[in-house]
Amino acid sequence: MRLNCEVSIVNRLGPSFSMRNSSKPARASLAIGRKESSKIAAGTAEKTVFLLVCTAKEKNGARYKIKENLQQVFSKFVEKGKATIRLKEPPHDLLINKADPSSLKSFLSILKLGDKELQKVKLMGLTPAKASDIEKPKTEMTITRRCDYPLGKPFPSTLNKLSISNCALLRIEARILQIKSLACLNFANNQLKEIPCRMARLSTLSELVLHGNRIREFPTALCNGVITSSLRLLDLSQNEIKLLPVAFSNFKNLVHLKLDRNQLHMLPVNIGKLSSLRFLSVSHNQLTVLPHSLSKLKLESVDVSENPFLHQNNWNIVNKLAVPSLQECSGIAVKKHRWSYSSEIIPLSLCVFLDGAKQCLCGNYCFASCIHHIVTINIQQLAHAVVSVCSTQNHIPAEGFLCSRKCLQRLQSSRTGQWR
């Protein structure tokens, strides 16, 4: 029986002799096994059960006799992968941490059998652990050449940062998406054409870099997964994306968004719901207007340079006011009262419909029945650091939506283009 974990050895007599009483936590492999020992007086031989602790410093391992030597086992926190084994001689406490809970339970259950029962259990002979069992788990991996890309074997399950760039990859493999602890994923400068929908399940991913690929679409499925809560940085620059889904506003914790050098014709109208966003760059796209909801954000920096924004003589107001449907009335009520919804409660099509709600300057919501308008916003007031079209053009056209003729009249009589 072998257990891979982190171990710290405490000498209980250390303080009495002014000695250091504990070692630093180290990656270790614990094993229970038998080793032959001769009894000279009796002229017989028996196999004694030992506990073997192997570390990187002591690869052959330190042996602890178990028979009549196990004082106590503390297993209160076994569900967290923690336990303590107290021995009589030498007076050591083995502090176990970062172990697999199920493996730890099985390991401790064998230790607790007692001397007589332990002699009946079939145990392996004591052999030193493999180097892979006592090495520190690999948490970072960087691959910059195609020939270094691993084939036919899984990626280390302990990775939290993986960077694969300039390898001409055409897709993101499923074995990468199975790494549960990924926090940073970098696929810059490859040949990716799509983002797999399974990425929506990565609950620990905080940084996703897809710079310099051939991605044409951002999947709506990603906007409805647990990744929306964990993602802080998203780099989609230098791709071929023309449109972002309306549900993109579900990335509430997104701080840094890079969309430079794509083919974007417009940004999501409700981008103002990205309340945590602080850094936004959308240079070198095909934007003609900005969403008016952008003015709600508290940005540190924004870059909207190299976009063909509309000239003032091309602005107009489109009146689409009509009697709202029953679905629209229900949607307005849901958004107004901030009722929560998800695809587990209602059909996905209704979730998409609700995510596409437009907010009027008065604070009310509207759907198909609305007035589409374009006003100007001062780009210098959006953030502390601004990169605009040019130093003399501070006012950028911004599109918004109004819920009634009354709101249109208030807009037309307002000098600032807003009244809230």
Phi, psi and chi 1 to 4 in degrees:
 res  aa     phi    psi   chi1   chi2   chi3   chi4
   1 MET       -  126.1 -179.5   68.5 -173.1      -
   2 ARG  -128.8  142.5 -167.3  174.7  -68.5  -83.9
   3 LEU  -131.4  126.3  175.3   70.7      -      -
   4 ASN   -98.0  128.5  -63.6  -34.3      -      -
   5 CYS  -164.0 -166.3   58.4      -      -      -
   6 GLU  -114.7  132.6 -171.1  177.9   84.5      -
   7 VAL  -128.3  140.1  168.3      -      -      -
   8 SER  -126.2  130.7  177.2      -      -      -
   9 ILE  -103.3  123.7  -59.6  176.0      -      -
  10 VAL  -108.8  125.3  176.8      -      -      -
  11 ASN   -92.2  113.7 -174.1  -14.0      -      -
  12 ARG   -70.6  -18.4  -62.4 -165.6  -60.7  -84.9
  13 LEU   -93.7   -1.2  -64.6 -178.0      -      -
  14 GLY   -55.5  -51.2      -      -      -      -
  15 PRO   -60.6  -29.5  -24.3   34.6      -      -
  16 SER   -67.3  -30.1  -57.7      -      -      -
  17 PHE  -109.4   20.9  -63.5   95.7      -      -
  18 SER    54.9   39.7  -59.6      -      -      -
  19 MET  -111.3  158.7  -62.9  168.6   56.4      -
  20 ARG   -66.2  125.5 -176.4  177.3  178.7  178.4
  21 ASN   -93.3   -6.7   68.4  -37.3      -      -
  22 SER  -144.6  150.5   64.5      -      -      -
  23 SER   -95.5  163.4   63.1      -      -      -
  24 LYS   -70.4  145.1  -68.6 -177.5  179.0 -180.0
  25 PRO   -58.9  134.3  -22.8   32.9      -      -
  26 ALA  -138.1  150.4      -      -      -      -
  27 ARG   -66.5  132.3 -168.3   68.0 -175.7  173.0
  28 ALA  -144.8  164.4      -      -      -      -
  29 SER  -125.3  119.5  176.0      -      -      -
  30 LEU  -101.6  136.2  -85.2   60.9      -      -
  31 ALA  -137.9  144.5      -      -      -      -
  32 ILE  -111.0  123.1  -58.0  173.2      -      -
  33 GLY  -158.6  178.9      -      -      -      -
  34 ARG  -111.2  146.3  -71.6 -170.9  171.3   94.2
  35 LYS  -137.8  132.2 -177.1  175.8  178.0   63.0
  36 GLU   -66.1  136.3  -77.4 -165.6    6.4      -
  37 SER  -135.3  138.8   63.5      -      -      -
  38 SER   -93.8  140.1   59.2      -      -      -
  39 LYS  -105.3  100.9  -74.4 -170.6  173.4 -178.5
  40 ILE   -64.1  -42.9  -59.7  174.0      -      -
  41 ALA   -63.1  -43.1      -      -      -      -
  42 ALA   -84.8  -18.4      -      -      -      -
  43 GLY    73.0   20.6      -      -      -      -
  44 THR  -121.4  172.1   60.9      -      -      -
  45 ALA  -131.0  143.6      -      -      -      -
  46 GLU  -137.2  159.6   68.7  169.8    4.6      -
  47 LYS   -99.3  114.1  -69.5 -175.4  177.2  179.9
  48 THR   -87.9  139.8  -52.4      -      -      -
  49 VAL   -87.6  128.9 -179.8      -      -      -
  50 PHE  -124.6  157.9  -74.3   94.1      -      -
  51 LEU  -105.3  119.2  173.3   62.6      -      -
  52 LEU  -106.2  127.1 -176.8   67.6      -      -
  53 VAL  -116.4  110.3 -178.6      -      -      -
  54 CYS  -107.1  132.0  -62.4      -      -      -
  55 THR  -129.7  176.1   61.9      -      -      -
  56 ALA   -64.5  -33.5      -      -      -      -
  57 LYS   -78.3  -34.4  -73.6 -174.2  177.3 -179.4
  58 GLU  -122.3   79.4 -161.9  164.8   -3.9      -
  59 LYS   -69.1  -32.1  -65.4 -179.1 -179.5  179.1
  60 ASN   -74.1  -19.7  -69.2  -32.4      -      -
  61 GLY    93.1  152.3      -      -      -      -
  62 ALA  -102.0  128.8      -      -      -      -
  63 ARG   -98.2  136.4  -68.0 -160.1  -56.4  -92.0
  64 TYR  -124.5  123.4  -64.4   93.4      -      -
  65 LYS   -68.7  139.3 -174.3  179.5  175.9 -178.0
  66 ILE   -98.7  -38.7  -67.0  179.7      -      -
  67 LYS   -60.7  122.0 -174.1  177.6 -179.5 -180.0
  68 GLU    55.8   24.3  -61.7  178.7   -4.5      -
  69 ASN  -126.6   -5.1 -166.5   38.3      -      -
  70 LEU   -90.9  110.3 -167.5   64.8      -      -
  71 GLN   -83.0  -46.6 -178.3  171.2  -32.1      -
  72 GLN  -164.8  151.5 -164.9  171.4   -3.9      -
  73 VAL  -123.1  121.6  176.0      -      -      -
  74 PHE   -98.6  115.8  -58.8   92.2      -      -
  75 SER  -128.4   27.6   56.3      -      -      -
  76 LYS   -62.7  -35.3 -177.5  178.1  179.6 -180.0
  77 PHE  -108.6   32.4  -60.0  103.3      -      -
  78 VAL   -63.7  -29.1   68.9      -      -      -
  79 GLU   -66.6  -20.2  -67.0  -67.5  -15.9      -
  80 LYS   -98.1    8.7  -63.4 -178.6  179.1  179.9
  81 GLY    78.6   24.4      -      -      -      -
  82 LYS  -122.3  146.3  -61.0  179.6  179.5 -178.9
  83 ALA  -166.3  165.8      -      -      -      -
  84 THR  -134.1  130.9  -60.7      -      -      -
  85 ILE  -110.0  117.9  -59.0  171.8      -      -
  86 ARG  -102.8  124.9  175.0  161.1  -70.5  178.9
  87 LEU  -108.8  153.3  -59.3  163.6      -      -
  88 LYS   -81.5  -52.5  -64.0  177.7 -177.8  177.6
  89 GLU  -132.2  123.7  -69.6  -64.3  -26.7      -
  90 PRO   -66.0  161.3   27.3  -34.5      -      -
  91 PRO   -74.2   70.8   28.3  -34.7      -      -
  92 HIS  -112.9  145.5  -73.8  176.1      -      -
  93 ASP  -111.2  125.2  -73.1   -7.7      -      -
  94 LEU   -97.0  108.9  -52.7 -176.4      -      -
  95 LEU   -91.3  111.0  -82.9   57.9      -      -
  96 ILE   -97.1  135.3  -61.5  173.0      -      -
  97 ASN  -145.3  158.8 -167.7   15.2      -      -
  98 LYS    56.2   40.1  -62.2 -178.7 -179.5  179.5
  99 ALA  -102.0  155.6      -      -      -      -
 100 ASP   -68.4  123.1  177.2   66.4      -      -
 101 PRO   -54.6  -44.3  -26.6   35.1      -      -
 102 SER   -66.6  -41.2   58.7      -      -      -
 103 SER   -66.4  -37.3  -59.9      -      -      -
 104 LEU   -65.3  -40.5 -179.0   57.8      -      -
 105 LYS   -60.5  -45.0  -74.1  179.8 -175.9  177.6
 106 SER   -64.2  -40.0  -58.3      -      -      -
 107 PHE   -64.0  -46.4 -170.8   85.9      -      -
 108 LEU   -69.5  -32.1  -64.1 -179.8      -      -
 109 SER   -63.7  -33.8   64.7      -      -      -
 110 ILE   -70.4  -40.9  -66.4  176.3      -      -
 111 LEU   -61.9  -34.4  -84.4 -179.5      -      -
 112 LYS   -84.2    1.4  -66.8  177.5 -178.9  178.5
 113 LEU   -63.3  -30.9  -75.1  176.0      -      -
 114 GLY    98.5  160.8      -      -      -      -
 115 ASP   -62.0  -44.7  -64.0  -26.4      -      -
 116 LYS   -67.6  -46.7  -69.6 -176.5  178.8 -179.7
 117 GLU   -67.7  -33.5  -66.0  -64.1  -33.7      -
 118 LEU   -65.9  -30.7 -162.6   57.6      -      -
 119 GLN   -68.9  -23.0  -68.6  -63.6  -29.7      -
 120 LYS   -84.9  -18.4  -59.8  176.6 -176.5  178.4
 121 VAL   -76.7  137.6  178.3      -      -      -
 122 LYS   -78.8  114.5  -68.1 -176.7  178.5 -179.8
 123 LEU  -122.3  152.2  -63.2  171.9      -      -
 124 MET   -76.8  165.5   62.5 -178.5 -177.7      -
 125 GLY   -73.9  153.9      -      -      -      -
 126 LEU   -76.0  118.2  -77.5  179.4      -      -
 127 THR  -132.9  144.7   55.6      -      -      -
 128 PRO   -58.5  151.8  -23.0   33.4      -      -
 129 ALA   -74.0  159.3      -      -      -      -
 130 LYS   -72.1  155.9  -62.9  177.7 -178.0  177.7
 131 ALA   -61.1  -35.2      -      -      -      -
 132 SER   -66.9  -23.4   57.8      -      -      -
 133 ASP   -79.2  -24.1  -66.3  -29.6      -      -
 134 ILE  -112.6   -2.9   55.5  179.5      -      -
 135 GLU   -73.6  151.5  -71.9  176.5   -8.8      -
 136 LYS   -65.8  131.9 -171.5  176.3 -179.3 -179.8
 137 PRO   -57.2  138.1  -21.6   31.4      -      -
 138 LYS   -77.2  123.9 -164.6  168.7 -173.3  176.9
 139 THR  -110.2  -16.5   57.6      -      -      -
 140 GLU  -131.0  142.8  -63.6 -174.7    9.8      -
 141 MET  -145.2  130.5  179.4 -179.6  -75.8      -
 142 THR  -125.2  125.6  -58.9      -      -      -
 143 ILE  -124.9  121.7  -58.3  171.1      -      -
 144 THR  -120.9   -0.4   56.9      -      -      -
 145 ARG  -130.4  143.2  -61.5 -174.8  -57.4  172.5
 146 ARG   -59.1  -37.4  178.5   77.6  177.0 -176.2
 147 CYS   -68.4  -18.2   59.8      -      -      -
 148 ASP   -90.6   -5.6  -65.5  -27.0      -      -
 149 TYR   -70.4  124.0 -173.2   79.6      -      -
 150 PRO   -70.7  131.0   24.7  -31.5      -      -
 151 LEU  -118.7  139.7  -62.6  172.7      -      -
 152 GLY    75.8    7.6      -      -      -      -
 153 LYS  -144.2  148.8   61.8  178.4 -178.7  179.2
 154 PRO   -72.3  156.6   26.5  -34.2      -      -
 155 PHE   -75.2  151.5  -74.7   86.4      -      -
 156 PRO   -55.2  131.0  -24.9   34.1      -      -
 157 SER   -71.2  -11.3   59.4      -      -      -
 158 THR   -91.9    1.0   53.4      -      -      -
 159 LEU   -64.4  136.5  -73.8  179.9      -      -
 160 ASN  -120.5   -6.1   56.5   44.8      -      -
 161 LYS  -140.9  120.1 -174.6  175.4 -177.7  179.6
 162 LEU  -131.1  125.9  176.1   60.4      -      -
 163 SER  -126.7  118.8  176.2      -      -      -
 164 ILE  -127.6  102.5  -54.7  174.7      -      -
 165 SER  -126.7  153.8   57.4      -      -      -
 166 ASN    55.7   37.8  -59.3  -62.1      -      -
 167 CYS  -114.6    6.0  -67.5      -      -      -
 168 ALA    56.9   34.9      -      -      -      -
 169 LEU   -69.6  139.2  -69.1 -176.0      -      -
 170 LEU   -96.7  -20.0  -62.7  176.6      -      -
 171 ARG  -155.1  162.4   62.6 -173.0  179.7   91.6
 172 ILE   -95.6  117.9  -59.8  175.5      -      -
 173 GLU   -71.8  153.4  -66.5 -173.4   86.3      -
 174 ALA   -64.1  -31.8      -      -      -      -
 175 ARG   -65.5  -24.4   57.4 -175.9  174.5  142.0
 176 ILE   -75.2  -39.8  -65.7  175.0      -      -
 177 LEU   -72.7   -8.7  -56.7  179.0      -      -
 178 GLN   -87.9   -5.4  -68.7  172.2   -5.7      -
 179 ILE   -75.7  112.9  -54.8  173.0      -      -
 180 LYS   -76.7  -23.4  -63.6 -179.1  179.5 -179.9
 181 SER  -102.6   14.8   57.3      -      -      -
 182 LEU   -62.6  127.5  -88.8  179.8      -      -
 183 ALA  -111.6  -35.4      -      -      -      -
 184 CYS  -127.5  128.2  -56.9      -      -      -
 185 LEU  -131.5  121.4 -168.0   54.7      -      -
 186 ASN  -123.8  117.0 -175.4  -15.0      -      -
 187 PHE  -122.6   41.3  -81.4   96.7      -      -
 188 ALA   -67.4  144.9      -      -      -      -
 189 ASN    56.0   55.8  -59.3  -45.8      -      -
 190 ASN  -122.0 -156.9  -77.6  -73.2      -      -
 191 GLN  -122.9   32.7  -61.1  -65.7  -37.9      -
 192 LEU   -65.9  136.3  -58.1  177.4      -      -
 193 LYS  -106.8  -17.3  -66.5 -176.5  178.3 -179.6
 194 GLU  -150.9  159.4   61.1 -179.5   10.4      -
 195 ILE  -102.6  122.3  -52.9  172.6      -      -
 196 PRO   -64.9  138.2   20.9  -30.9      -      -
 197 CYS   -65.3  -25.2  -65.4      -      -      -
 198 ARG   -64.0  -16.1  -71.8 -175.6   61.0 -176.4
 199 MET   -65.3  -19.4 -167.6  173.0  -76.3      -
 200 ALA   -61.4  -18.8      -      -      -      -
 201 ARG   -87.5   -5.4  -55.4  173.9 -172.6  173.7
 202 LEU   -76.1   92.8  -60.8 -179.9      -      -
 203 SER   -76.7  -12.8   59.3      -      -      -
 204 THR  -106.2   -3.0   59.0      -      -      -
 205 LEU   -73.3  121.9 -166.1   66.1      -      -
 206 SER  -111.4  -23.9   61.2      -      -      -
 207 GLU  -130.9  127.4  -64.4 -176.1   12.1      -
 208 LEU  -130.2  115.1  177.5   59.0      -      -
 209 VAL  -114.6  115.1  178.4      -      -      -
 210 LEU  -123.5   31.1  -62.0  170.1      -      -
 211 HIS   -61.1  137.2  165.1   91.9      -      -
 212 GLY    70.6   46.8      -      -      -      -
 213 ASN  -122.1 -159.7  -77.4  -79.7      -      -
 214 ARG  -125.0   36.3  -63.0  163.7   60.7 -172.2
 215 ILE   -74.7  131.3  -61.0  167.8      -      -
 216 ARG  -107.6  -17.6  -64.9 -176.1  177.1 -178.6
 217 GLU  -143.8  141.3 -177.9 -179.2    0.7      -
 218 PHE  -100.7  114.9 -169.9   86.3      -      -
 219 PRO   -62.6  136.7  -16.2   29.0      -      -
 220 THR   -64.4  -29.7  -56.5      -      -      -
 221 ALA   -59.1  -31.9      -      -      -      -
 222 LEU   -67.5  -24.3  -99.5   66.1      -      -
 223 CYS   -82.5   -2.9  -55.3      -      -      -
 224 ASN  -124.9   17.1  -64.1  -64.2      -      -
 225 GLY  -108.8  178.6      -      -      -      -
 226 VAL   -69.0  -15.7  -67.4      -      -      -
 227 ILE   -62.4  -24.1 -168.9  175.6      -      -
 228 THR   -64.4  -24.3   56.2      -      -      -
 229 SER   -87.8  -26.1  -59.7      -      -      -
 230 SER   -97.3  -27.3   61.5      -      -      -
 231 LEU   -70.6  129.7 -156.0   62.3      -      -
 232 ARG  -113.3  -32.8  -58.3  -69.6 -174.3  -87.1
 233 LEU  -129.6  131.6 -179.0  149.3      -      -
 234 LEU  -134.7  119.0  177.6   59.9      -      -
 235 ASP  -115.6  107.1 -173.8   -6.9      -      -
 236 LEU  -114.4   18.7  -65.9  170.0      -      -
 237 SER   -66.8  154.3   54.4      -      -      -
 238 GLN    56.6   55.0  -69.2 -165.3   27.6      -
 239 ASN  -128.4 -159.0  -81.2  -77.7      -      -
 240 GLU  -125.9   33.9  -58.8  171.7    9.3      -
 241 ILE   -78.2  130.2  -59.6  172.8      -      -
 242 LYS  -103.0  -24.6  -65.8 -177.5  178.6 -179.9
 243 LEU  -153.4  141.9 -171.4   66.7      -      -
 244 LEU  -104.3  143.1  -67.8  174.5      -      -
 245 PRO   -66.4  154.2   22.9  -32.4      -      -
 246 VAL   -64.2  -27.0  -68.7      -      -      -
 247 ALA   -75.0    1.4      -      -      -      -
 248 PHE   -59.6  -22.9 -169.3   82.3      -      -
 249 SER   -69.2   -5.1   59.7      -      -      -
 250 ASN   -73.8  -11.7  -70.0  -20.3      -      -
 251 PHE   -79.2   70.8  -72.6   92.2      -      -
 252 LYS   -64.6  -27.1  -58.0  -67.6 -174.6 -177.1
 253 ASN   -99.9    8.4  -64.6  -43.2      -      -
 254 LEU   -67.4  127.5 -164.1   62.9      -      -
 255 VAL  -106.1  -40.0  176.2      -      -      -
 256 HIS  -124.8  120.7 -158.0  147.1      -      -
 257 LEU  -127.7  121.8  177.4   59.3      -      -
 258 LYS  -118.6  118.9  -61.2 -175.5   71.2  174.2
 259 LEU  -127.5   21.9  -63.1  167.0      -      -
 260 ASP   -62.7  150.5  -52.0  -71.3      -      -
 261 ARG    54.0   53.5  -62.5 -175.1 -177.1  -83.2
 262 ASN  -116.8 -156.4  -84.2  -82.4      -      -
 263 GLN  -124.6   34.6  -60.2  172.7   15.8      -
 264 LEU   -66.6  127.5  -70.5  168.6      -      -
 265 HIS   -95.6  -20.5  -72.0   80.4      -      -
 266 MET  -160.9  157.0   61.0 -176.0  -60.8      -
 267 LEU  -100.1  157.8  -65.6  175.4      -      -
 268 PRO   -55.6  134.6  -25.0   34.4      -      -
 269 VAL   -62.0  -27.5  -65.4      -      -      -
 270 ASN  -102.3   30.6   50.4    7.1      -      -
 271 ILE   -62.1  -19.5 -164.2  173.0      -      -
 272 GLY   -64.5  -11.0      -      -      -      -
 273 LYS   -80.3   -8.8  -67.6 -177.9 -179.9  179.1
 274 LEU   -77.3   73.7  -59.6  177.7      -      -
 275 SER   -64.2  -22.0   54.7      -      -      -
 276 SER   -91.8   -6.1  -60.6      -      -      -
 277 LEU   -65.0  130.2 -165.4   64.4      -      -
 278 ARG  -124.5  -25.0  -65.4  -65.1  178.2  -93.1
 279 PHE  -130.2  120.6  -54.8   92.1      -      -
 280 LEU  -133.8  128.4  173.6   65.0      -      -
 281 SER  -134.6  123.4   53.9      -      -      -
 282 VAL  -133.3   35.3  -70.5      -      -      -
 283 SER   -72.4  159.4   64.8      -      -      -
 284 HIS    55.4   54.2  -65.5   85.2      -      -
 285 ASN  -124.9 -161.5  -81.9  -77.0      -      -
 286 GLN  -116.7   33.1  -59.9  -61.1  -44.2      -
 287 LEU   -72.1  129.8  -61.7  176.5      -      -
 288 THR  -102.8  -25.8   55.3      -      -      -
 289 VAL  -142.8  164.0  -65.5      -      -      -
 290 LEU  -109.2  154.0  -65.8  176.7      -      -
 291 PRO   -68.6  136.7  -13.7   27.8      -      -
 292 HIS   -65.4  -26.4 -166.8  -83.0      -      -
 293 SER   -65.6  -13.1   62.4      -      -      -
 294 LEU   -61.5  -27.6 -158.7   62.1      -      -
 295 SER   -69.6  -11.0   58.6      -      -      -
 296 LYS   -81.1  -17.3  -62.7  179.4 -179.2  179.8
 297 LEU   -80.8  152.6  -60.1  178.6      -      -
 298 LYS  -106.4   78.7  -60.9  176.6 -178.9  179.3
 299 LEU   -84.9  148.1  -61.9  172.5      -      -
 300 GLU   -88.2  -38.9  -67.2  -67.5  -30.3      -
 301 SER  -148.9  149.2   70.5      -      -      -
 302 VAL  -145.9  139.0   60.3      -      -      -
 303 ASP  -128.9  111.9 -175.4   -5.9      -      -
 304 VAL  -121.1   22.0  -64.3      -      -      -
 305 SER   -69.8  160.2   60.1      -      -      -
 306 GLU    57.9   50.0  -57.2  -61.0  -31.2      -
 307 ASN  -130.0  142.2  -80.4  -73.8      -      -
 308 PRO   -84.3   69.1   30.9  -34.1      -      -
 309 PHE   -64.6  148.3  -70.6  111.8      -      -
 310 LEU   -64.0  148.0  -72.6  175.4      -      -
 311 HIS   -86.2  159.4  -63.9  -70.7      -      -
 312 GLN   -61.8  -31.0 -170.9  164.5   -2.4      -
 313 ASN   -72.0   -6.8   53.8    5.4      -      -
 314 ASN   -98.9    2.7  -66.1  -34.9      -      -
 315 TRP   -80.4  148.9  -60.9   -6.1      -      -
 316 ASN  -155.2  170.5   56.1    6.4      -      -
 317 ILE  -118.6  127.2  -65.3  176.1      -      -
 318 VAL  -110.5  117.4  179.3      -      -      -
 319 ASN   -93.1  111.7 -169.2  -21.4      -      -
 320 LYS  -115.2   22.8  -64.0 -178.4  179.7  179.4
 321 LEU   -66.2  134.0  -74.2  176.5      -      -
 322 ALA  -155.6  175.3      -      -      -      -
 323 VAL   -68.5  117.1  178.1      -      -      -
 324 PRO   -65.1  145.0   23.3  -31.7      -      -
 325 SER   -72.6  168.1   64.5      -      -      -
 326 LEU   -61.6  -35.8 -178.6   60.6      -      -
 327 GLN   -64.7  -40.8 -174.8 -176.1   42.9      -
 328 GLU   -66.0  -42.0  -72.2 -173.6   61.2      -
 329 CYS   -61.6  -40.9  -68.1      -      -      -
 330 SER   -66.3  -41.5  -58.2      -      -      -
 331 GLY   -63.3  -39.9      -      -      -      -
 332 ILE   -62.2  -40.4  -68.6  170.9      -      -
 333 ALA   -65.6  -41.1      -      -      -      -
 334 VAL   -62.2  -45.5  169.6      -      -      -
 335 LYS   -71.4  -37.1  -57.9  -60.3  -72.1 -172.6
 336 LYS   -64.8  -42.6  178.2  179.9  179.0 -179.1
 337 HIS   -91.4    1.8  -63.9  -74.0      -      -
 338 ARG    57.1   40.7  -61.9 -179.5 -179.7  179.5
 339 TRP   -72.0  136.8  -67.0  -28.3      -      -
 340 SER   -78.4  149.4   60.3      -      -      -
 341 TYR  -152.5  157.5   58.7   88.1      -      -
 342 SER  -158.6  169.3   68.4      -      -      -
 343 SER   -67.7  -12.5   57.2      -      -      -
 344 GLU   -80.7  -18.5  -62.3  176.5   -4.1      -
 345 ILE  -102.4  -44.4  -55.8  173.3      -      -
 346 ILE  -127.2  163.8   58.9  175.8      -      -
 347 PRO   -57.9  150.1  -25.1   33.6      -      -
 348 LEU   -60.5  -34.3 -179.6   60.0      -      -
 349 SER   -61.3  -36.8   58.0      -      -      -
 350 LEU   -71.3  -33.7  -72.0 -179.8      -      -
 351 CYS   -62.8  -43.3  -68.3      -      -      -
 352 VAL   -63.0  -40.7  174.4      -      -      -
 353 PHE   -61.8  -46.2  171.2   76.6      -      -
 354 LEU   -67.8  -35.8  -69.0  169.9      -      -
 355 ASP   -64.7  -24.1  -71.2  -23.0      -      -
 356 GLY   -87.2   11.3      -      -      -      -
 357 ALA   -63.5  138.6      -      -      -      -
 358 LYS  -104.8  139.2  -52.6  170.3 -175.2   68.7
 359 GLN  -103.1  126.7 -168.7  169.3   21.7      -
 360 CYS   -74.3  162.1  176.6      -      -      -
 361 LEU   -62.2  -23.1  -69.7  175.3      -      -
 362 CYS   -80.9  -10.5   69.9      -      -      -
 363 GLY   105.5  -16.2      -      -      -      -
 364 ASN   -75.8  166.6  -68.5  -29.3      -      -
 365 TYR  -110.9  155.3  -69.9   89.2      -      -
 366 CYS  -149.2  164.3   53.5      -      -      -
 367 PHE  -124.6 -116.0  -68.7   88.9      -      -
 368 ALA   -68.8  -36.6      -      -      -      -
 369 SER   -81.5  100.9  177.0      -      -      -
 370 CYS  -164.0  175.6   64.0      -      -      -
 371 ILE  -117.5  120.3  -62.3  175.5      -      -
 372 HIS   -89.4  128.1  177.0  -95.6      -      -
 373 HIS  -138.6  162.5   68.8   91.5      -      -
 374 ILE  -130.0  126.0  -64.8  179.0      -      -
 375 VAL  -126.3 -178.3  -65.3      -      -      -
 376 THR  -107.0  147.4   60.1      -      -      -
 377 ILE  -125.9  145.0   56.4  173.8      -      -
 378 ASN   -81.4  109.5 -169.8  -21.5      -      -
 379 ILE   -62.3  -26.6 -166.7   68.7      -      -
 380 GLN   -69.9  -17.7  -62.6  -64.2  -29.1      -
 381 GLN   -93.3   -2.2  -64.7  178.6   -5.2      -
 382 LEU   -81.3  -28.3  -70.4 -175.2      -      -
 383 ALA  -155.8  168.9      -      -      -      -
 384 HIS   -73.5  -39.0  -63.3  -63.8      -      -
 385 ALA  -117.4  124.1      -      -      -      -
 386 VAL  -129.2  132.5  176.0      -      -      -
 387 VAL  -115.7  111.0 -179.7      -      -      -
 388 SER  -109.3 -171.1 -175.9      -      -      -
 389 VAL   -61.1  -48.3 -178.5      -      -      -
 390 CYS  -157.1  167.1   61.3      -      -      -
 391 SER   -65.7  -22.4   58.2      -      -      -
 392 THR   -93.9  -13.8   57.9      -      -      -
 393 GLN  -103.0   97.2 -174.9  174.7   -6.9      -
 394 ASN   -98.6  -23.5  -65.7  -30.6      -      -
 395 HIS   -97.0  118.4  -68.5   83.1      -      -
 396 ILE  -112.1  137.8  -55.3  -66.7      -      -
 397 PRO   -64.7  136.7   22.4  -32.6      -      -
 398 ALA  -132.5  133.0      -      -      -      -
 399 GLU   -95.3  141.9   65.5  171.8  -14.0      -
 400 GLY  -141.9 -179.6      -      -      -      -
 401 PHE  -136.5  138.8  -60.9   87.9      -      -
 402 LEU  -115.2  147.3  -57.0  172.0      -      -
 403 CYS   -94.1  -11.4   64.2      -      -      -
 404 SER  -158.5  167.0   64.1      -      -      -
 405 ARG   -67.1  -31.5  -69.3 -172.4  178.4   88.8
 406 LYS   -60.9  -41.9 -177.8  178.5  179.1 -179.1
 407 CYS   -66.9  -33.0  -71.1      -      -      -
 408 LEU   -65.5  -41.7  177.1   59.2      -      -
 409 GLN   -64.2  -40.6  -67.1  173.5   -5.2      -
 410 ARG   -65.6  -36.5  -64.2  175.3   69.4 -179.8
 411 LEU   -66.4  -43.4  175.1   68.3      -      -
 412 GLN   -67.7  -27.6  -68.7  172.4  -25.6      -
 413 SER   -89.4   -4.5   61.5      -      -      -
 414 SER   -94.8  136.5  172.2      -      -      -
 415 ARG   -80.2  -27.9  -66.8 -177.3  179.4  179.9
 416 THR   -91.3   -9.1   60.6      -      -      -
 417 GLY    81.4    8.3      -      -      -      -
 418 GLN  -160.4  158.4   55.5 -174.4    3.1      -
 419 TRP  -136.1    0.1   58.7   84.8      -      -
 420 ARG   -75.9      -  -68.0 -169.2   69.7 -166.6
